[in-house]
Every structure is written in C-alpha cells, then in structure tokens.
Amino acid sequence: VARAKKLSREIEESINVLDRLPPAVTFLGARRLDDNDPALAVATKLASALTKEGVALRVGSAGVVAEAVCNGAAAVDKDVLVQGVLLTDPQHTSKDRDLANLQVHQKVDELITHKEIVGRRSQAFVALPGGLNTLGEVFSVLTQIQTGHLPKIPIVLVGKDYWQPIFDAIKTKMLSPERKTISPEDLDLVVITDDPQQALSA
C-alpha cells in the first residue's frame, strides 16, 4: 500500500512538472555505452540540428547519452538548457556526468514512474543502444502508441548494428505465418538509422 501511494504521488507530481515544460524530443540509451560508441556521435549531431530548429531536448539520465545531447545543444547555443527527467538509481549514479547545461526538472525513485513520465509531452523519441531498461522504455512507448494511449510520434533508433537484428527477429517471430502476433504496420512505427540527417527528417 505504501509503495502504491508513493508511485501515485511521484506520477502526479511528475505530470504537473512536465506539463509546464515545452514539448521536447526525448533521448534514451545506456549509461554503460563507451564514450567512443558511434551512436553517441550521431546523437550529438542530431541534438545540434534539433537545437538549430528551436526544438527542446530531454534526457532520461545524466550519463553518457545525456552528455552527447548536451554537447550537441551547447555547440549551437551555449545558453540552451536540456530538460532532465532522471531516475535515481544508486547502482548507476557513479556514471552520472556533471553537465552544465542539463536542467534537472524531476528526479524519481521508481522505474515504473520513470517509464510512465519520461515520454510525456515528447514530440519524438531517439533511442541509442541500451540494456533492458532502455528496451523496456522503447517497447513501452511502442505499446502505448500501438494501443492509442500516446499519439503517433517518430521513434528513431540510432545504432543499426544493435537495433536491426532485434527488429529482424521481431519480424521473423511475431509476423510468422504460425503466430502473427503483431500487424506489419507496427514495424513502421520505428526508423532505424545511423544517419543524423535521416533521423532529423524522421
């Protein structure tokens, strides 16, 4: 009961905070990515291009993905602030970066809350390679769009060598003649690319 009340409070408080922010493009991805991962360079270029267009940016952690996004935004406008909606996770706080242009609007303790609110008022999602948490957030958004709980917005998956095999397997298994557990158009909800311009176009 106590946890349920805490979840309810966190979600309600977070919704109130996010509803006061401008809509943003939300970036997700693993804190464990190596600093030289090519997907990070794509995220930096995309963040710069979106900042030039006047689009607000949001990150779900203060790790290496957030650093790439913040650096890309600051390269265009040193005063621009990136929205932060962070999950407090003692296992990963050591991987957090000190980012001057990251404005943390909300911190939550519960993973369920973070999944529920990080995408609120998002114009699009950009997901870099990640662990189970990243996969959970991506498929949570896809499910909410598929079921009409979220409007249809672009979902861009950066890192073809990571994402393409996953979605090839989904197509093979979930669209097989024996099962057909999804519709073919469900796979059209994502764009998988390593090209910043293609990501921006999406």
Z-matrix of the N, CA and C atoms (Angstrom, degrees):
N
C 1 1.456
C 2 1.524 1 110.58
N 3 1.345 2 115.67 1 -44.16
C 4 1.459 3 120.04 2 -178.84
C 5 1.525 4 110.83 3 -61.58
N 6 1.352 5 116.76 4 -41.54
C 7 1.468 6 119.43 5 -179.97
C 8 1.522 7 111.06 6 -67.37
N 9 1.324 8 116.61 7 -38.78
C 10 1.461 9 120.43 8 178.70
C 11 1.525 10 110.73 9 -61.42
N 12 1.321 11 115.50 10 -41.00
C 13 1.473 12 119.52 11 178.16
C 14 1.528 13 110.73 12 -65.70
N 15 1.337 14 115.49 13 -40.12
C 16 1.464 15 119.36 14 178.73
C 17 1.523 16 110.84 15 -63.51
N 18 1.340 17 116.78 16 -44.56
C 19 1.457 18 120.54 17 177.69
C 20 1.513 19 111.47 18 -58.74
N 21 1.316 20 115.80 19 -44.72
C 22 1.461 21 120.69 20 -179.92
C 23 1.521 22 111.26 21 -61.38
N 24 1.335 23 116.05 22 -42.88
C 25 1.468 24 120.34 23 178.70
C 26 1.524 25 111.16 24 -64.55
N 27 1.345 26 116.13 25 -45.43
C 28 1.464 27 119.94 26 -178.97
C 29 1.519 28 111.49 27 -61.49
N 30 1.321 29 116.26 28 -44.88
C 31 1.465 30 119.99 29 -178.24
C 32 1.525 31 110.55 30 -65.45
N 33 1.327 32 116.48 31 -45.62
C 34 1.464 33 119.84 32 -179.34
C 35 1.529 34 111.13 33 -62.24
N 36 1.323 35 116.03 34 -44.85
C 37 1.465 36 119.98 35 179.99
C 38 1.527 37 110.79 36 -64.32
N 39 1.328 38 116.19 37 -42.09
C 40 1.465 39 120.32 38 -178.63
C 41 1.527 40 111.67 39 -65.99
N 42 1.316 41 116.73 40 -41.24
C 43 1.462 42 120.25 41 177.82
C 44 1.524 43 110.28 42 -60.08
N 45 1.316 44 116.76 43 -43.11
C 46 1.475 45 120.37 44 178.82
C 47 1.518 46 111.20 45 -60.96
N 48 1.339 47 116.68 46 -39.20
C 49 1.467 48 120.58 47 179.25
C 50 1.527 49 110.75 48 -68.04
N 51 1.330 50 116.67 49 -49.68
C 52 1.460 51 120.41 50 -174.31
C 53 1.522 52 112.22 51 -68.93
N 54 1.308 53 117.44 52 -29.90
C 55 1.459 54 119.76 53 179.81
C 56 1.523 55 112.37 54 -69.35
N 57 1.327 56 116.74 55 -12.07
C 58 1.468 57 120.52 56 176.40
C 59 1.531 58 112.15 57 -93.65
N 60 1.346 59 116.57 58 -6.27
C 61 1.462 60 120.72 59 -178.14
C 62 1.527 61 110.53 60 -95.69
N 63 1.341 62 116.64 61 152.89
C 64 1.469 63 118.40 62 173.97
C 65 1.521 64 110.56 63 -67.94
N 66 1.326 65 118.08 64 149.76
C 67 1.463 66 120.77 65 175.99
C 68 1.526 67 110.29 66 -55.44
N 69 1.334 68 116.25 67 146.49
C 70 1.461 69 120.35 68 -173.48
C 71 1.514 70 111.12 69 -138.82
N 72 1.324 71 115.43 70 165.56
C 73 1.458 72 122.09 71 166.61
C 74 1.524 73 106.25 72 -93.52
N 75 1.318 74 116.35 73 125.13
C 76 1.468 75 122.19 74 -174.38
C 77 1.530 76 110.78 75 -100.16
N 78 1.325 77 115.86 76 128.70
C 79 1.465 78 122.64 77 178.27
C 80 1.527 79 109.59 78 -104.99
N 81 1.335 80 115.65 79 134.16
C 82 1.460 81 122.74 80 177.92
C 83 1.523 82 109.61 81 -127.96
N 84 1.324 83 116.52 82 158.16
C 85 1.460 84 120.30 83 176.45
C 86 1.515 85 110.89 84 161.01
N 87 1.315 86 115.83 85 170.19
C 88 1.457 87 121.60 86 -172.43
C 89 1.522 88 112.46 87 -75.12
N 90 1.324 89 115.48 88 142.57
C 91 1.456 90 120.40 89 171.20
C 92 1.524 91 111.18 90 -71.67
N 93 1.329 92 116.39 91 -19.47
C 94 1.461 93 120.31 92 -175.16
C 95 1.531 94 113.41 93 -84.67
N 96 1.318 95 117.92 94 -2.37
C 97 1.456 96 118.84 95 -179.69
C 98 1.524 97 110.38 96 -58.93
N 99 1.324 98 115.72 97 141.80
C 100 1.455 99 120.48 98 176.10
C 101 1.529 100 108.92 99 -68.93
N 102 1.332 101 116.09 100 145.71
C 103 1.466 102 120.44 101 -178.57
C 104 1.530 103 112.61 102 -58.69
N 105 1.327 104 117.22 103 -23.10
C 106 1.463 105 121.21 104 -178.45
C 107 1.532 106 112.76 105 -97.54
N 108 1.319 107 117.56 106 9.02
C 109 1.465 108 119.65 107 179.14
C 110 1.532 109 109.19 108 -60.86
N 111 1.336 110 118.36 109 128.77
C 112 1.470 111 120.50 110 -176.92
C 113 1.527 112 113.85 111 -60.69
N 114 1.323 113 117.89 112 -25.22
C 115 1.465 114 119.72 113 178.80
C 116 1.530 115 111.31 114 -63.48
N 117 1.322 116 116.94 115 -30.26
C 118 1.468 117 120.50 116 179.40
C 119 1.520 118 111.43 117 -67.20
N 120 1.325 119 117.11 118 -37.12
C 121 1.468 120 120.43 119 177.74
C 122 1.532 121 110.44 120 -64.63
N 123 1.337 122 115.82 121 -38.23
C 124 1.473 123 119.89 122 176.50
C 125 1.524 124 110.07 123 -63.91
N 126 1.335 125 117.14 124 -43.25
C 127 1.465 126 121.21 125 179.55
C 128 1.523 127 111.23 126 -61.99
N 129 1.324 128 117.00 127 -40.10
C 130 1.469 129 120.81 128 179.09
C 131 1.523 130 110.71 129 -62.84
N 132 1.337 131 116.60 130 -46.72
C 133 1.471 132 120.17 131 179.39
C 134 1.521 133 111.45 132 -64.29
N 135 1.322 134 116.24 133 -40.25
C 136 1.462 135 119.92 134 179.70
C 137 1.518 136 110.80 135 -66.51
N 138 1.334 137 117.15 136 -40.38
C 139 1.465 138 120.44 137 177.80
C 140 1.527 139 111.12 138 -62.08
N 141 1.327 140 116.83 139 -39.64
C 142 1.465 141 120.39 140 176.99
C 143 1.525 142 110.92 141 -63.00
N 144 1.341 143 115.85 142 -46.02
C 145 1.469 144 119.95 143 -178.58
C 146 1.525 145 111.42 144 -63.38
N 147 1.322 146 117.10 145 -41.32
C 148 1.466 147 120.69 146 179.62
C 149 1.530 148 110.76 147 -67.77
N 150 1.331 149 116.47 148 -38.31
C 151 1.467 150 119.75 149 178.19
C 152 1.529 151 110.54 150 -63.68
N 153 1.323 152 117.20 151 -39.83
C 154 1.467 153 120.70 152 175.92
C 155 1.519 154 110.93 153 -59.50
N 156 1.336 155 116.22 154 -32.63
C 157 1.473 156 120.88 155 -179.49
C 158 1.528 157 111.88 156 -82.81
N 159 1.332 158 116.36 157 -2.44
C 160 1.462 159 120.01 158 179.81
C 161 1.512 160 114.23 159 79.72
N 162 1.337 161 117.09 160 20.08
C 163 1.462 162 121.88 161 -178.80
C 164 1.532 163 109.42 162 -89.07
N 165 1.314 164 117.07 163 132.26
C 166 1.462 165 121.30 164 176.58
C 167 1.527 166 109.64 165 -71.54
N 168 1.338 167 115.77 166 147.57
C 169 1.465 168 121.91 167 -179.28
C 170 1.517 169 109.52 168 -118.04
N 171 1.349 170 115.42 169 149.70
C 172 1.469 171 121.19 170 179.66
C 173 1.527 172 108.82 171 -138.05
N 174 1.322 173 115.75 172 145.30
C 175 1.466 174 120.78 173 174.92
C 176 1.520 175 108.86 174 -127.44
N 177 1.345 176 114.70 175 155.33
C 178 1.455 177 119.99 176 -177.90
C 179 1.515 178 113.84 177 -102.64
N 180 1.360 179 116.28 178 1.80
C 181 1.458 180 120.16 179 176.48
C 182 1.523 181 107.58 180 -153.76
N 183 1.325 182 116.05 181 173.86
C 184 1.465 183 120.74 182 177.30
C 185 1.519 184 110.51 183 -109.03
N 186 1.329 185 116.82 184 30.86
C 187 1.453 186 121.49 185 -176.43
C 188 1.511 187 112.90 186 -94.17
N 189 1.328 188 115.35 187 -151.74
C 190 1.450 189 121.85 188 -172.51
C 191 1.531 190 111.95 189 -67.35
N 192 1.323 191 118.38 190 -33.09
C 193 1.467 192 121.07 191 176.90
C 194 1.522 193 109.78 192 -66.26
N 195 1.326 194 116.48 193 -43.90
C 196 1.463 195 120.46 194 177.93
C 197 1.529 196 110.77 195 -60.76
N 198 1.319 197 116.68 196 -38.88
C 199 1.462 198 120.19 197 179.21
C 200 1.526 199 110.89 198 -62.74
N 201 1.326 200 116.99 199 -43.02
C 202 1.462 201 120.70 200 177.95
C 203 1.524 202 111.09 201 -61.06
N 204 1.336 203 116.63 202 -43.76
C 205 1.461 204 121.37 203 -179.68
C 206 1.532 205 110.70 204 -66.64
N 207 1.326 206 116.49 205 -45.80
C 208 1.466 207 120.57 206 -179.93
C 209 1.522 208 111.41 207 -62.70
N 210 1.332 209 116.78 208 -40.98
C 211 1.463 210 120.10 209 178.72
C 212 1.521 211 111.38 210 -64.70
N 213 1.322 212 116.16 211 -41.30
C 214 1.461 213 119.71 212 178.85
C 215 1.512 214 112.13 213 -63.53
N 216 1.327 215 116.32 214 -42.37
C 217 1.470 216 120.13 215 178.99
C 218 1.526 217 111.06 216 -66.28
N 219 1.331 218 116.51 217 -44.11
C 220 1.466 219 121.04 218 -177.06
C 221 1.517 220 111.88 219 -67.63
N 222 1.325 221 118.31 220 -26.09
C 223 1.460 222 120.63 221 177.80
C 224 1.528 223 111.77 222 -64.68
N 225 1.319 224 115.77 223 -24.55
C 226 1.467 225 121.45 224 179.31
C 227 1.523 226 111.42 225 -95.32
N 228 1.336 227 115.65 226 -41.41
C 229 1.463 228 121.75 227 -177.54
C 230 1.526 229 108.22 228 -145.55
N 231 1.336 230 116.34 229 106.64
C 232 1.469 231 119.73 230 -174.77
C 233 1.520 232 112.61 231 -66.04
N 234 1.335 233 117.37 232 -15.54
C 235 1.467 234 120.55 233 -178.95
C 236 1.522 235 113.56 234 -97.71
N 237 1.335 236 117.21 235 -5.28
C 238 1.462 237 119.55 236 -177.50
C 239 1.523 238 109.78 237 -69.10
N 240 1.326 239 116.25 238 144.09
C 241 1.458 240 122.01 239 179.65
C 242 1.526 241 109.70 240 -113.28
N 243 1.311 242 115.10 241 133.90
C 244 1.464 243 121.91 242 177.08
C 245 1.526 244 108.61 243 -93.93
N 246 1.323 245 116.21 244 132.45
C 247 1.464 246 120.86 245 -179.89
C 248 1.531 247 110.23 246 -70.45
N 249 1.313 248 116.63 247 135.03
C 250 1.451 249 121.24 248 176.32
C 251 1.520 250 111.61 249 -118.34
N 252 1.326 251 116.33 250 123.95
C 253 1.465 252 122.65 251 173.92
C 254 1.521 253 105.23 252 -123.24
N 255 1.324 254 117.16 253 98.15
C 256 1.455 255 121.53 254 -163.88
C 257 1.520 256 113.05 255 -109.77
N 258 1.329 257 113.86 256 147.85
C 259 1.455 258 122.18 257 173.04
C 260 1.520 259 108.32 258 -97.89
N 261 1.323 260 116.44 259 122.42
C 262 1.456 261 120.67 260 176.24
C 263 1.517 262 108.53 261 -74.09
N 264 1.318 263 116.21 262 112.69
C 265 1.465 264 121.00 263 -176.02
C 266 1.527 265 108.87 264 -134.38
N 267 1.324 266 117.79 265 102.60
C 268 1.471 267 120.64 266 -177.31
C 269 1.529 268 113.55 267 -55.56
N 270 1.339 269 117.62 268 -26.71
C 271 1.461 270 120.66 269 -179.32
C 272 1.526 271 112.70 270 -69.21
N 273 1.346 272 115.78 271 -23.84
C 274 1.463 273 118.57 272 -171.67
C 275 1.527 274 113.99 273 -121.23
N 276 1.322 275 118.91 274 -0.42
C 277 1.464 276 119.42 275 -176.73
C 278 1.523 277 111.81 276 -61.21
N 279 1.330 278 117.85 277 -26.38
C 280 1.465 279 120.25 278 178.71
C 281 1.526 280 111.48 279 -65.59
N 282 1.338 281 116.89 280 -20.00
C 283 1.460 282 120.98 281 179.87
C 284 1.526 283 112.22 282 -92.67
N 285 1.328 284 117.52 283 -0.25
C 286 1.461 285 120.41 284 179.06
C 287 1.528 286 110.27 285 -70.02
N 288 1.327 287 115.70 286 146.61
C 289 1.456 288 122.21 287 -179.55
C 290 1.524 289 109.58 288 -106.25
N 291 1.320 290 115.83 289 151.51
C 292 1.462 291 121.64 290 175.09
C 293 1.522 292 106.92 291 -89.48
N 294 1.326 293 116.58 292 102.30
C 295 1.458 294 122.01 293 -171.49
C 296 1.529 295 109.67 294 -115.31
N 297 1.329 296 115.48 295 114.58
C 298 1.464 297 120.77 296 -172.20
C 299 1.526 298 112.77 297 -62.54
N 300 1.333 299 116.99 298 -33.76
C 301 1.467 300 118.82 299 -175.79
C 302 1.529 301 113.09 300 -102.95
N 303 1.337 302 116.69 301 20.08
C 304 1.469 303 120.89 302 172.97
C 305 1.520 304 108.74 303 -96.29
N 306 1.323 305 115.72 304 116.86
C 307 1.465 306 120.58 305 177.57
C 308 1.523 307 108.50 306 -102.62
N 309 1.319 308 115.73 307 108.58
C 310 1.464 309 120.55 308 -178.24
C 311 1.525 310 108.75 309 -79.70
N 312 1.307 311 116.29 310 111.38
C 313 1.463 312 121.75 311 -179.81
C 314 1.521 313 112.00 312 -89.59
N 315 1.341 314 115.48 313 -28.05
C 316 1.456 315 118.29 314 -176.33
C 317 1.520 316 110.27 315 -155.00
N 318 1.331 317 116.14 316 136.72
C 319 1.457 318 122.80 317 170.28
C 320 1.513 319 107.88 318 -121.36
N 321 1.326 320 116.27 319 135.29
C 322 1.460 321 120.39 320 179.01
C 323 1.521 322 109.05 321 -127.10
N 324 1.321 323 115.58 322 155.14
C 325 1.466 324 121.39 323 -178.20
C 326 1.518 325 112.90 324 -94.70
N 327 1.320 326 116.65 325 -21.49
C 328 1.466 327 120.37 326 -171.13
C 329 1.530 328 111.36 327 -106.29
N 330 1.329 329 116.04 328 130.78
C 331 1.464 330 121.52 329 178.57
C 332 1.527 331 111.11 330 -59.60
N 333 1.320 332 116.42 331 -38.72
C 334 1.471 333 120.72 332 179.48
C 335 1.527 334 110.18 333 -59.32
N 336 1.321 335 116.37 334 -43.46
C 337 1.464 336 120.51 335 178.91
C 338 1.515 337 110.68 336 -62.94
N 339 1.324 338 116.17 337 -44.97
C 340 1.466 339 120.43 338 -177.93
C 341 1.523 340 110.68 339 -59.92
N 342 1.327 341 117.14 340 -45.49
C 343 1.468 342 120.85 341 178.80
C 344 1.525 343 110.95 342 -61.75
N 345 1.314 344 115.53 343 -35.46
C 346 1.463 345 120.56 344 -176.81
C 347 1.519 346 112.08 345 -71.96
N 348 1.333 347 117.49 346 -34.82
C 349 1.467 348 118.64 347 -167.72
C 350 1.525 349 114.77 348 -111.33
N 351 1.356 350 118.85 349 -18.76
C 352 1.464 351 118.93 350 -173.34
C 353 1.530 352 111.23 351 -61.92
N 354 1.320 353 116.89 352 -30.47
C 355 1.454 354 119.99 353 -178.93
C 356 1.516 355 115.21 354 -91.36
N 357 1.317 356 117.25 355 -0.37
C 358 1.461 357 119.68 356 -177.54
C 359 1.537 358 110.38 357 -62.81
N 360 1.312 359 115.97 358 133.19
C 361 1.468 360 122.61 359 -178.19
C 362 1.529 361 111.36 360 57.92
N 363 1.337 362 115.79 361 36.99
C 364 1.462 363 120.78 362 174.41
C 365 1.517 364 109.48 363 -93.94
N 366 1.337 365 115.99 364 135.36
C 367 1.462 366 121.03 365 176.21
C 368 1.525 367 111.05 366 -83.49
N 369 1.337 368 115.37 367 -24.59
C 370 1.457 369 121.45 368 -179.51
C 371 1.521 370 108.03 369 -166.94
N 372 1.341 371 115.32 370 163.49
C 373 1.463 372 121.91 371 175.14
C 374 1.514 373 109.15 372 -119.87
N 375 1.322 374 115.07 373 139.97
C 376 1.457 375 121.37 374 171.25
C 377 1.522 376 105.91 375 -123.98
N 378 1.327 377 116.72 376 119.10
C 379 1.465 378 120.42 377 -178.96
C 380 1.516 379 109.83 378 -116.93
N 381 1.324 380 114.72 379 126.83
C 382 1.449 381 122.18 380 173.91
C 383 1.523 382 108.41 381 -93.55
N 384 1.329 383 118.38 382 170.36
C 385 1.465 384 119.23 383 177.00
C 386 1.524 385 111.47 384 -53.93
N 387 1.319 386 115.56 385 142.96
C 388 1.451 387 119.67 386 -178.07
C 389 1.512 388 112.00 387 -159.00
N 390 1.310 389 114.79 388 -177.69
C 391 1.451 390 121.71 389 179.77
C 392 1.515 391 111.74 390 -89.72
N 393 1.308 392 115.65 391 -158.32
C 394 1.461 393 120.54 392 -177.27
C 395 1.518 394 111.99 393 -62.97
N 396 1.329 395 116.97 394 -33.88
C 397 1.462 396 119.98 395 178.65
C 398 1.532 397 110.42 396 -63.30
N 399 1.339 398 116.65 397 -46.25
C 400 1.465 399 120.14 398 177.99
C 401 1.518 400 110.97 399 -62.31
N 402 1.338 401 116.50 400 -44.82
C 403 1.462 402 119.58 401 178.19
C 404 1.524 403 110.69 402 -59.71
N 405 1.335 404 116.00 403 -42.35
C 406 1.465 405 120.11 404 179.31
C 407 1.513 406 111.90 405 -60.54
N 408 1.333 407 116.70 406 -41.41
C 409 1.465 408 119.75 407 -179.12
C 410 1.524 409 111.12 408 -69.22
N 411 1.338 410 117.13 409 -41.79
C 412 1.468 411 120.22 410 178.92
C 413 1.525 412 110.64 411 -61.91
N 414 1.325 413 117.16 412 -47.48
C 415 1.463 414 119.30 413 -177.01
C 416 1.531 415 111.77 414 -73.97
N 417 1.324 416 116.96 415 -25.33
C 418 1.457 417 119.38 416 173.10
C 419 1.531 418 110.68 417 -64.93
N 420 1.323 419 116.23 418 -44.44
C 421 1.468 420 120.37 419 177.65
C 422 1.524 421 110.47 420 -63.78
N 423 1.333 422 116.54 421 -45.20
C 424 1.473 423 119.81 422 178.70
C 425 1.526 424 111.58 423 -58.66
N 426 1.323 425 116.03 424 -42.40
C 427 1.461 426 120.41 425 179.62
C 428 1.520 427 111.17 426 -63.78
N 429 1.334 428 115.75 427 -42.81
C 430 1.471 429 119.09 428 -179.26
C 431 1.526 430 111.64 429 -66.09
N 432 1.341 431 117.05 430 -35.51
C 433 1.463 432 119.64 431 176.42
C 434 1.529 433 110.03 432 -70.18
N 435 1.329 434 116.36 433 -44.78
C 436 1.473 435 121.09 434 -178.48
C 437 1.522 436 110.92 435 -59.49
N 438 1.324 437 117.11 436 -37.14
C 439 1.466 438 120.95 437 -176.94
C 440 1.529 439 113.27 438 -92.70
N 441 1.342 440 117.04 439 2.90
C 442 1.456 441 120.54 440 175.98
C 443 1.515 442 115.26 441 82.43
N 444 1.343 443 118.27 442 10.16
C 445 1.462 444 120.55 443 178.67
C 446 1.523 445 112.23 444 -83.32
N 447 1.333 446 116.12 445 -17.59
C 448 1.459 447 121.84 446 171.79
C 449 1.519 448 107.87 447 -126.78
N 450 1.334 449 117.86 448 147.79
C 451 1.468 450 118.75 449 174.97
C 452 1.520 451 110.30 450 -65.93
N 453 1.317 452 116.83 451 157.73
C 454 1.461 453 120.67 452 178.77
C 455 1.525 454 109.19 453 -71.74
N 456 1.308 455 115.79 454 113.57
C 457 1.452 456 121.91 455 179.47
C 458 1.521 457 108.89 456 -128.43
N 459 1.345 458 117.31 457 158.55
C 460 1.468 459 118.60 458 -179.59
C 461 1.525 460 112.23 459 -64.23
N 462 1.321 461 115.31 460 138.28
C 463 1.465 462 122.26 461 171.25
C 464 1.518 463 106.49 462 -122.54
N 465 1.322 464 115.44 463 110.00
C 466 1.462 465 121.53 464 -176.47
C 467 1.523 466 108.62 465 -106.75
N 468 1.322 467 116.39 466 123.35
C 469 1.455 468 122.05 467 -179.49
C 470 1.527 469 108.29 468 -106.96
N 471 1.323 470 115.70 469 112.94
C 472 1.466 471 121.83 470 -176.02
C 473 1.527 472 109.03 471 -96.42
N 474 1.338 473 115.50 472 128.41
C 475 1.461 474 120.77 473 -178.00
C 476 1.515 475 109.78 474 113.36
N 477 1.335 476 116.41 475 73.79
C 478 1.466 477 120.41 476 -173.81
C 479 1.530 478 112.46 477 -59.85
N 480 1.341 479 116.80 478 -36.28
C 481 1.458 480 118.89 479 -177.78
C 482 1.520 481 112.09 480 -66.21
N 483 1.336 482 116.65 481 -20.55
C 484 1.467 483 121.77 482 178.07
C 485 1.531 484 110.90 483 -92.46
N 486 1.322 485 116.71 484 -50.97
C 487 1.456 486 120.93 485 -170.76
C 488 1.525 487 113.73 486 -80.79
N 489 1.346 488 117.77 487 -35.85
C 490 1.465 489 118.91 488 -173.36
C 491 1.523 490 113.03 489 -61.35
N 492 1.344 491 119.03 490 -44.41
C 493 1.476 492 117.85 491 177.99
C 494 1.531 493 113.12 492 -61.59
N 495 1.331 494 116.78 493 -34.17
C 496 1.466 495 119.90 494 178.82
C 497 1.524 496 110.06 495 -63.78
N 498 1.324 497 116.41 496 -46.27
C 499 1.464 498 119.52 497 -176.64
C 500 1.532 499 111.62 498 -78.23
N 501 1.321 500 117.32 499 -25.21
C 502 1.469 501 119.03 500 171.80
C 503 1.529 502 109.68 501 -64.76
N 504 1.328 503 115.90 502 -41.43
C 505 1.471 504 119.86 503 178.41
C 506 1.522 505 111.16 504 -65.94
N 507 1.328 506 116.57 505 -39.82
C 508 1.473 507 120.64 506 177.44
C 509 1.532 508 109.81 507 -60.31
N 510 1.337 509 115.40 508 -45.64
C 511 1.468 510 119.27 509 179.88
C 512 1.525 511 111.00 510 -61.74
N 513 1.338 512 116.32 511 -44.40
C 514 1.458 513 120.59 512 -177.90
C 515 1.525 514 111.65 513 -64.17
N 516 1.319 515 116.53 514 -44.33
C 517 1.464 516 120.58 515 -173.26
C 518 1.531 517 113.08 516 -87.30
N 519 1.309 518 117.27 517 -39.75
C 520 1.467 519 119.79 518 -172.53
C 521 1.519 520 112.62 519 -90.54
N 522 1.340 521 116.52 520 -14.76
C 523 1.467 522 119.67 521 174.95
C 524 1.533 523 110.97 522 -111.63
N 525 1.312 524 116.13 523 17.76
C 526 1.462 525 119.54 524 -179.68
C 527 1.529 526 109.71 525 -68.47
N 528 1.341 527 117.87 526 152.18
C 529 1.480 528 120.51 527 178.99
C 530 1.526 529 112.14 528 -56.46
N 531 1.341 530 116.66 529 -29.45
C 532 1.466 531 119.88 530 -176.91
C 533 1.530 532 111.97 531 -73.69
N 534 1.327 533 117.08 532 -28.61
C 535 1.467 534 117.55 533 -171.17
C 536 1.536 535 112.99 534 -121.32
N 537 1.310 536 117.94 535 -60.07
C 538 1.472 537 121.46 536 -176.90
C 539 1.533 538 110.83 537 52.25
N 540 1.333 539 115.78 538 59.16
C 541 1.465 540 120.50 539 -177.97
C 542 1.518 541 113.11 540 -83.23
N 543 1.347 542 117.11 541 -9.57
C 544 1.464 543 120.99 542 173.82
C 545 1.519 544 108.18 543 -132.39
N 546 1.333 545 115.63 544 170.87
C 547 1.460 546 120.82 545 175.04
C 548 1.526 547 109.21 546 -95.65
N 549 1.320 548 118.86 547 150.52
C 550 1.473 549 120.63 548 179.26
C 551 1.522 550 112.93 549 -54.06
N 552 1.335 551 116.65 550 -36.60
C 553 1.475 552 119.52 551 -178.09
C 554 1.524 553 112.95 552 -68.64
N 555 1.331 554 117.14 553 -17.42
C 556 1.470 555 118.79 554 177.11
C 557 1.528 556 111.02 555 -62.12
N 558 1.328 557 116.58 556 -32.28
C 559 1.461 558 120.36 557 179.72
C 560 1.524 559 112.30 558 -74.73
N 561 1.335 560 116.32 559 -14.42
C 562 1.465 561 120.10 560 177.59
C 563 1.527 562 111.81 561 -79.93
N 564 1.330 563 117.05 562 -3.40
C 565 1.466 564 120.28 563 -179.28
C 566 1.524 565 112.34 564 -74.72
N 567 1.344 566 117.25 565 -13.09
C 568 1.466 567 119.87 566 -177.61
C 569 1.525 568 110.59 567 -120.03
N 570 1.335 569 114.06 568 149.99
C 571 1.465 570 122.44 569 170.99
C 572 1.523 571 106.35 570 -118.03
N 573 1.325 572 117.00 571 122.93
C 574 1.467 573 122.03 572 -179.96
C 575 1.523 574 107.80 573 -107.43
N 576 1.330 575 116.38 574 121.61
C 577 1.461 576 118.90 575 -173.02
C 578 1.522 577 111.80 576 -155.95
N 579 1.333 578 114.92 577 159.76
C 580 1.463 579 122.51 578 168.89
C 581 1.529 580 110.16 579 -117.35
N 582 1.322 581 116.32 580 8.49
C 583 1.460 582 122.27 581 -174.65
C 584 1.535 583 109.70 582 -103.95
N 585 1.343 584 118.29 583 113.67
C 586 1.469 585 119.71 584 -179.61
C 587 1.527 586 113.43 585 -56.43
N 588 1.345 587 116.88 586 -35.92
C 589 1.453 588 119.65 587 -179.18
C 590 1.523 589 111.60 588 -68.28
N 591 1.332 590 116.66 589 -40.10
C 592 1.465 591 119.83 590 176.71
C 593 1.518 592 110.49 591 -64.78
N 594 1.331 593 116.07 592 -39.22
C 595 1.470 594 120.07 593 177.25
C 596 1.516 595 110.61 594 -63.03
N 597 1.319 596 117.06 595 -42.98
C 598 1.471 597 121.01 596 179.44
C 599 1.527 598 110.35 597 -64.78
N 600 1.329 599 117.06 598 -41.87
C 601 1.465 600 120.17 599 178.66
C 602 1.517 601 111.39 600 -60.78
N 603 1.337 602 116.00 601 -40.03
C 604 1.466 603 120.29 602 178.77
C 605 1.518 604 110.96 603 -62.71
